[in-house]
Structure formats: structure tokens, C-alpha cells
């Protein structure tokens, strides 16, 4: 507000498209016709489930399995997650920017690989018996979990027309938030209840294995998105048809 001048709306658009709004239904129809976008929605849902489930239940896991107190958990995991998560977000954006226009598919493949690697990192965190092992897994998971964010939202913008971009991001966030907040923690909780009789306090360890599965599924979705990314970018660059105008 105090230091950055607000740019004029439409300043980065072609003059012919500045005054062409898109109807909500037409926007949803266009996005549904983009395979890249549909895979992005799937990936965001799976990674949302991973993030919310891990955030909700990891402190309980550390309490029950490793006997840590709340203050110790906060002092140990908070800085690790914050620092490595920030590095992951920045690294993802920088790597994708350096790929350029000649490597469009790799804008999706690199975050796909990062998501798949979250799985083994989460396994190390959950199954590591010593502090160095589980803390290493926790740090790697924190680093890799957020690599996909910048490329994913950039891709959502790239496969949507100019006047559809806000809705494209809103739908993506809604899918990730609703599915992640509801399904992720709830499924872990239900599994924990079912396994508690057999495994006691260790039930949370096996219940949380779901957070090692969802990022792998997200990585597969992003890898599939890579095959359609270039074509869907070209599709979004085409001028809107009269039928999509109010």
C-alpha cells in the first residue's frame, strides 16, 4: 500500500481482450476441458490432504511414539519445518523459472519428482527409530513438500484465459482446502481408532502412513499433467469465442 504503485488493470493484456469478461459457467467449462488443470486439481487435493494430516497429527505422533513434550516439539519441529519449507518454495520457483520455454513439460515433471520423493521422506520420519533418522526425514519432507506450490499455481494461471485466472486459482484452493482439511486429518483419525486396540500408542505411526501415499499420488498426477501442458497453454492463448461472452 505504501511503497508499490497499483498497476493498471489489463496492462499486460492484448488490447483486443481487455474488455472481454468470462461467465462463471463458461469458465468452469473451459477449465474442465483442460487435462492439465484437472490433474492440477487432483495434485492439489492430494498434497492438501498430506499437509493438513501431517500438521494435525505429527505432534501427537511425536508425543506418543517418541515421548516428546509440546514445548520440545515446538522448539524442534517448528524451525525445521519453517526453514526447509521456505527453501523448498523458493527452490521450486527458481528451478521452474530457469527451465524457460524450451522445457515446458519439465515445469510439471520437476515438482512431480519432488512430490514422489516426499513419500520416502515421510516414511523415514514415521519409521525412523532414532532422533537423527526421524528428524532427517522430517526436514526432507518439509523441503520437498512445498516445491510443487509455485509451479502448480503458475501452471493453473497458464492454462486459463486471462479473465479466468482468478476463478482457476479459487477452484484450486477450494479443492485443496476442502479435501485436505476434511479428508486428510479425518482418515488418519479413523485409522488410528481402528488400530489402537492392536498397536496402542504406536497406532498413530501406522495411521500416518497415509501421508506417505498421498504425495506419491500427487506426483503421478503432475507427471500426467506434463504431457498436456504445452497444448493446454496454447489453448488458453486462443481468443475467447463469442459463445463464452455474456
Secondary structure, DSSP 4 states (H G I P E B T S, - for coil): --S-PPPPTTTTS-GGGTT----HHHHHHHHHT-HHHHHHHHHHHHHHHHHHHHHHHHHHHHHHHH---HHHHHHHHHHHHHHHHHHHHHHHHHHHHHH-GGGTTHHHHHHHHHHHHHHHHHHHHHH--SHHHHHHHHHHHHHHHTHHHHHHHHHHHHTS-GGGHHHHHHHHHHHHHHHIIIIIHHHHHHHHHHHHHHHGGGHHHHHTTHHHHHHHHHHHHHHHHHTTHHHHHHHHHSPPPGGG--
